[in-house]
Amino acid sequence: MQDIFEEIIDYLKGIWLKRRYIIIATWLICPIGWYFVAAMPNVYKSEARVYVDTQSLLRPLLKGLTVETNPNTQIRLMIKTLLSRPNLERISRMTDLDVQASNSEEYEAIIKNLKENIKISGVGRENIYTLSIEDKDPEMAKNIVRSALNVFIENTLGETRSDSDSAQKFINTQIKDYENRLSNAEARLTSFKQKYSGILPEQSGGYYTKLNGHKDKLKSIELDILENKTRLESAKKQLAQSIVADTGSDNKIKSESSIQTTYDDRINELEVQLDTLKLRYTDKHPDVIEISRNLEHLNKLRSVEIEKYLAQNSENTGSLKRLSANPVIQEVQIQVNQLENLIASLNVRADDYRQRIIELENRVHTLPEIEAELVALNRGYSITKKKYEELLSRKETAQLAQQADETTDKIQFRVIDPARKATKPSGPKRFILFGVVLILGFGVGIGLSLLMSQLNPVATSTAQLSKITGVPIFGVISANENLGLQKWHQKKTLIFIGSNVLLLCLLVLFVSYFLFPDLIQAPLKRIF
């Protein structure tokens, strides 16, 4: 650490010995630099502050009825685009800056200067914005700020109306487009329904739903037939018992009106078996064919027995008429007739459903494809119609929002501080620049002295001399006063001090010229 400190001391001594370079550098740099700083033209700053009020009274009233837009976002966008090329050209025309340009290069320089010098800043959430610029002409600076403020306000208000008009045009274009698409979809759907009018599925379901529904209904009807046949058999038995009880006859033919024989029970059993098999199998099943043949044979035997009975007992006709006049027998006979009619009706319905099922099963490869195409057409039509209705609703909303914008402004501008002509220059910062030039002059002088002390070194201590030569130093002899070295060094020191004092006086003159303009500048301007 001691070695480093001694080395620093040696450098400082070397700089002091070469201090004449500091004098040269400061007198070459500082006066010239101060003159250029003093000759720099004054710039005048003009600014304006504006408050942007985005809390419109209509905004809470129209909430949910119109399209909500964020005015703060719109203002931030206008701030970012204020220094765009079109806006800068508009400002140049408003302030007649474009007249000053004689060619395109000068005009581009003016636009570039406006873009670099116009400043806009905001104060957080308070929505207070400041526009400012510095220019050599205070009147021009005021005009530029005022023009930029007007452009900012007009663009913001105009952008809202422009957005509303653009939205209206876009929605109207889309509505026309969707009207055409909706008409085409309706035409396709109508043509398809006309083409397949006879085989289109109902609204309640598709092909498989309809097929399964017919099968379920057929099973229900067949079950009703079976139940009514059972009731019919019971009614016939009741009728036969009533006739037997009334006539006391024990012949095999129990009654003419009931038409019952000894074969009836077997016929009924076979009919029940046949109905049960038909629920499970088709008419071509071997069991069904066998039972049908037996049933047909028994019916023939029954018919023969009835004919024999009628031929042998024709004298009993009056008795049968008397029996049919019995109210109980008549009621049972009516019930039998009703059940027979109901069974016949159910058989017709069952045959109709069987035919329908057969027709649907034959179309198993056609109907699903038609249904799929119909579903696709209906889906496309529904989507187009829904979008069309949404666009109509949005159109009404956009019209309401546009009317609200035309009635009152959602964004209101209040100028707090208008642009004013500056009376005093705001720059350049000459006092700071004077100090910078002074520091630069001394810095260059010190650096030059250090460099020369290294190029042409002078030993300032025994340790430095011993380090340079590599020879140990055993003693030191002081210079005699008769040599005049001390006076020479004192003279150099006085010259250095005097030079710096004179330089500082010159700096004081430059500073005073601008620090007291009324005392110094005014008389000089009157003289020169």
C-alpha positions, 0 to 999 in steps of 0.5 A: 500500500505504501508503494502505491501511495509513493507511486501516486505521489511521484505521478503528481510530482511529475504532473506538477513539473510539466504544469506548463502543458496544463496552461497551454491546454486550458488556454487553447480549450477553455476560451474557445469552448466558452465562446462557442457556448456563449454563441449558442442561440437561445431556445425558448420553451413553451408548454400547455397542460390539458385535463382529459375528463373520461367520466361521462354521465351517459356512460353509466346510463348506457351500460349494457345497452351500447358497446363499451369502449375504454376511453383511457385506452383510446387516449393512450393510443392518440398520445402514441400516434401524435408524433406520427408522420401525418400529424407532424405534417399537419402541425407544420402546415398549421404553423407555416413551417412547411413554407420555410422549406425550399426543397424536400431535404429541408422539409424532412429536416423540419419534420424530424426536428418536430418529432424530436423536440415535441414532448408529451407527458402524463401525470399518472391516473389524473389524466393531465397531459403536458405538451412542450417544445423548445425553439429558437423563436418563442412565438414559433414555440407557442404556435407549435404547442398550440397546434399540437394540442389542437391536433391531439384533441381533434384526433381523439374526438374524430377517432371516436366518430370514425370508429362508429362510422367504420363499425356501422359500415362493417356491420351493414356489409356483414348483414348483407352478406349474411342475408345472401347466405341465409337466402341461399341456405333457405333455398337449399333447404326448401329444395331438399324438402321438396325432393324428399317430401315423401320420405323425410323423417318427422321432427320428433326423431330420426330413422332409428328412433322412428323404426324403434317407435314403430316396433314398440307400438306394434308390440303394444298392439299385439299385446292388446290383441292378446289381452282382448282375445283372452277377454273374448274367450272369457265372454264366449264361455260366459255366453255359453254358460248362460245359454245352457242355464237357460235352455237346460240342453246338454247337446254338443252345440250349446247355442246358435247365437254363441256358435260354440262346439266341442272343438272350440277349446282346442281352437282357442288353445291353438290360436293362443299358441299361434299368437305367441309364436307370431310374436317371436317368429315369422309366418314361415316358421315350421311351428307356425305353419304346423299350428296354422294347418291344425287350426284350419283343420279344426275350423273345418270340423267345427263348421261341419258339426254346426251344419249337422246340428242346424239340419237336425234341430231346425225345430229349435229355431223358435227356442233360440230366438227366445233365448236371444231375447234374454237381456243377460244373454244379449248383454254378453252377446254385445260384449262378444261382438265389441271384443271381436270388432276391437280385435279386428281393428287392432289386427288392422293397425298391427298389419299397418305397423308391420308394413311400415316396419318393413318399408323402413327396414328396406330403406336402411341404406337410404334414409340415414343418409338423407337424414344426415344431409337434412341435419347438416342443412338445418345446422348450417341454416340455424348457424347462419340465422343465429349470426344474422340475428346477432348482427341485427342486434349489434347494429341496433346497439351500434346505432344507439352508441353512435347517437349517444356519441353525437349527442354528447362527447364521452371524452372532454378536454379542459385546457388548464394552461394554454400555450404562452410565449416565453419571455426568458430563454430556457436554454441552453444550460450555459453555466453548466456548459461553462463548467464542463468546458473548464473541467475538460480544459483542465482534464486535458492539461493534466492528462497531457502533463502526465503523458509528457512526464512519462515520455520525458521523466524527471526523478523527483525522489531518491527512491524513484531514481534508485528504481529507474537506475537500479543503483542504490542511493547513499546520500543527497546533496541540496542545490546551492541558492546561487544556482537560482533553481528555487527562484526559477521554480517560484517563477513558474509557480507564479506564472501557473497561478496567474494564468489560472486566475486570469482564466477564471476572470475570463470565465467570470466575465462570460458568466456575468454576461449571461447572469446579468443581462440587463447590466451587461448585454443591454449596454453592449447591444446599444453600442454594437 
